[in-house]
């Protein structure tokens, strides 16, 4: 396969090569582990007064990082992880089994709208997923589906690639991000595939738009807590 075909090949979360995700994602995103560490601490702070077991919804659970981080630190938390990718869920199952955390996690191949339509979860995460949802209406629908399944006051962590891909500032961030990735062992071919996916497999929108969508979906007290090049993260709670 020539360089052009590799670069232009669409990303697929069901491709066998996604087993490399766990090994490469931390090389691509500066502060990757910190994103999950801070998310866990924010959720823990909001739920610290709870005395009973908590049910946590993890949207885009295939990578397994949220489940590993939260599961290891909270013995009484139980998790439902949803992801449409068979291969990514297999990665999560393997990691959970190795860490002996699989008994407290239910993994579901599919999307949030397939879950019961009542507020049963005490918290939720949706990290590095929203930019793969194309269209503002579709992004809003995902956030609304998450909010509908959370109890009032439940904390929520969201992270996504943001910005306007046509803007000069986006281009500068991408150029710096390219240097970071290639300096950390990501091949030029991998970078070119990632760059080509912007606006094709992914659909970044400005951070102000993400916050508006969160508020429209039923979240309040939205605050930004992480940034890494074009990736931003917000903490919020389900409106009472």
Number of C-alpha atoms within 10 A of each C-alpha: 5 6 11 11 10 13 19 14 12 14 16 12 18 14 12 11 11 18 17 10 14 16 10 15 15 14 17 19 17 17 14 15 15 11 21 21 14 15 26 19 14 18 23 17 11 15 16 10 8 10 8 8 12 18 19 26 26 25 25 25 28 27 23 21 18 26 27 18 15 21 23 14 13 13 12 12 17 20 24 19 26 22 22 18 21 16 20 26 24 16 19 24 20 14 19 21 11 10 12 13 17 19 10 16 18 13 18 19 17 16 16 23 14 11 14 10 13 12 14 16 22 23 28 26 25 21 24 16 18 25 22 18 17 16 14 15 11 12 21 20 16 22 23 20 19 27 26 20 23 25 18 19 17 23 28 29 26 24 24 22 24 22 22 16 16 9 9 10 13 15 14 12 14 16 12 11 19 20 13 17 21 16 12 13 11 17 12 14 14 14 18 16 19 17 16 17 18 15 16 12 15 19 21 24 20 13 20 11 14 26 19 13 20 25 20 13 21 18 25 19 12 17 13 15 16 18 16 15 16 19 18 21 24 22 21 23 26 26 17 10
